[in-house]
Amino acid sequence: MTLKFSIHYSLHFIAPFFIAFFFYKKNWKKVYLIFIASMLIDLDHLLATPIFEEFRCSINFHPLHSYAAIAFYFLGLFFKKTRILAIALLLHMATDYLDCLL
């Protein structure tokens, strides 16, 4: 298991747990579930050929990882009903962006 793999999946699964637990103590299970559900955004990877390429940067390659989509997720921060999902999606994008750097 590579360091890149460990960092990537820790940020996708472990960091959301801590965010949910420490910042949303009352509803941490629901918030964590929203964070995990945000992984569905990776379904856009199925549109790529090949579906998986180890060194490909997802940001601005896949439609739901595009700069326009990221701007839309950012707008979700300003509305209470979409804030948690927006945080989850932006954390997902930040995690995927780290893959571009490593």
Residue pairs with C-beta under 8 A, 6 or more apart in sequence:
3 102
4 99
4 102
7 98
7 102
8 95
8 98
8 99
11 91
11 94
11 95
11 98
12 39
12 92
12 95
13 36
15 91
15 95
16 32
16 35
16 36
16 88
16 91
17 32
17 35
19 31
19 35
19 87
19 91
20 28
20 29
20 31
20 32
20 35
21 28
21 32
23 31
24 30
24 31
24 84
31 84
34 84
34 85
34 88
35 84
35 88
35 91
37 88
38 85
38 88
38 89
38 91
38 92
39 92
41 64
41 65
41 89
41 92
43 64
44 62
44 63
44 64
44 65
45 51
45 52
45 58
45 62
47 62
47 63
48 56
48 61
48 62
57 96
57 97
57 99
57 100
58 65
58 96
58 99
58 100
59 65
59 67
59 70
59 93
59 96
59 97
59 100
60 66
60 67
63 69
65 93
65 96
70 90
70 93
73 86
73 89
73 90
73 93
74 86
74 90
75 86
76 82
76 83
76 85
76 86
76 89
77 83
77 86
77 87
77 90
79 86
